[in-house]
Amino acid sequence: MDQIRHKVAIVGAAETDDLGQMPHMSRLALHAQAAKNALDDAGMSLADVDGLLCAGAIPNEVAEYLGIQPRYIDGTSVGGCSFMIHVRHAVAAIMAGYCDVALITHGESGRSGVDAPRGGSASSPGGQYEAPFAIGGAPTTFSIPVLRHFHEYGTTKEHLAHIAAATRAWANLNPMAMMGSHRRAPERGGGPITPQDVLNSRMICYPFNLLDCCVVADGGGALVLVSEERARDFAKDPVYVLGAGEAAAHWMVSQMRDHTTADGYRIAGEAAYKSAGLGPQDIDHCMFYDAFTFTPLMAAEDLGFVPKGEGGPFFAETKTGPDGEVIYKSGPGGDFPMNTNGGGLSYCHTGMYGMFAIVESVRQLRGECGDRQVPDVNVSMAHGPGGMFASAGTIILSNA
C-alpha cells in the first residue's frame, strides 16, 4: 500500500437526488439512486461495473437490487469511516487486477427508518458492560472523551461552539445542506448561527447542546474508481488517490487507551501520509467527520494539524471580514477550510457520514462547488471514525 500514489482515480461522485426525510425510499433504493447518479457523473453505466463495495447493506443485497454480478466485493462495515476504507480497498483491488471499475455505494434511511437494520444485542459486550451504566446512544458515548479533553487541556464548550458556527456558515453556501439558508428558514432553525446560539440551544447530553450534534437524515452517496490509465478517458477531471490508511483500536468507548486521543486516527493518518509522501502542511482542504463538534477537533490534533490539547483555541480563532462579519478559523474565508459542504452538523448525516465527506473532497478538487469553492485546492483529506472513535479511515486525494 506504500505504492498506491496516483495509481487509481475517482471519476464519479454523487449523492442521492435529495437529503433529509424520504420515507418513500428504502435503504436499498437510496444505494441504487446514489449509484446511478455517480455512474452518470462518470459517464458510465452499471454494465461497466465489476467491483462493488458497500456498507449499510451487504454486497449481495446491493448487487441483486442493481442487477449486476461483480467479480470483486467488499462489505467492510465498521461505521461512518467505512467508505474511506472502501476507497483504500478499491485502490488495492484495481491495482491487483481484481476489478476494473469499482463502485462504492452508501444508502441509509437514518431518519425514516425504512428497512433499517436492528440495533445491538443485550448480550453483546456493550450490552453487558456499558448499557447498564446509562450508555444509551451516540451523545452519551461521544461525550466521554470530550469531558476528559476538557479536564486535561482546558477545552471548553465555547471552543466547540465555534466549530458549529463555522460549519453552518459553509452550509449556508450549499443548496443541498439541510440546515442551510437555501432549505430552512431561520424560524425553523436554519440559516446563520453564532457560537452563543450553540450555547443557548437545548442540552442533549453534557457537554453537547443541540447544535453540537449532527442532523439525522435519509440519503446516500456513491463513488466510481478506475485505474490511472483509464482515468484520462473521462470528460471530467479525475481525482487521484495519493494515500490511504485504516485502523481499528477498540469497540467500546470505555476501552479507549487514552480518552484524549484516538489511536485509530493516529494509525490511519500515519499510513495515509506515508503512502502519499505528504504531511499535514501539504493539505489544502479537510473533510473531518463531525458527528459532534468535538469529532473534528480530535481529528485536527491526532492528524498533526495542531498540537495535542490546542485544538480548542485553534478553532476558536476569528477575524473580522471586510464588511465587519466574523470569519471563523475553519469557515468561509478562514485559513483552515474544513467541512465545506456544511458537514454532518448542518448538511447531512444519515448515520454513516463518511461517504459525503469524500464526495465533497472530490467536488472541491474538481472546482465544482460554486459559492463555497475554496481557492487553490490541490490536495484534500477526508477522514472519519467508525463507532465511538473505535476505528478510522483516512484518504488523501489530489487533482494533479
WOHU-V340637 format. One record per helix or strand. SS is the DSSP state (H for helix, E for strand). FROM is the first residue (numbers start at 1). LEN is the number of residues. If there is no record, write none. Layout:
# WOHU-V340637
{{SS:FROM:LEN} {SS:FROM:LEN}}
This chain:
# WOHU-V340637
{{E:8:8} {E:20:1} {H:27:16} {H:46:3} {E:51:5} {H:59:8} {E:72:3} {H:82:15} {E:102:8} {H:125:5} {H:131:3} {H:138:16} {H:157:15} {H:186:3} {H:195:6} {E:203:3} {E:208:2} {H:210:3} {E:213:1} {E:218:10} {H:228:4} {E:239:10} {H:253:3} {H:263:14} {H:280:3} {E:285:4} {E:292:1} {H:293:10} {H:311:6} {E:318:3} {E:326:3} {E:338:1} {H:343:5} {H:354:13} {H:370:3} {E:379:8} {E:391:8}}
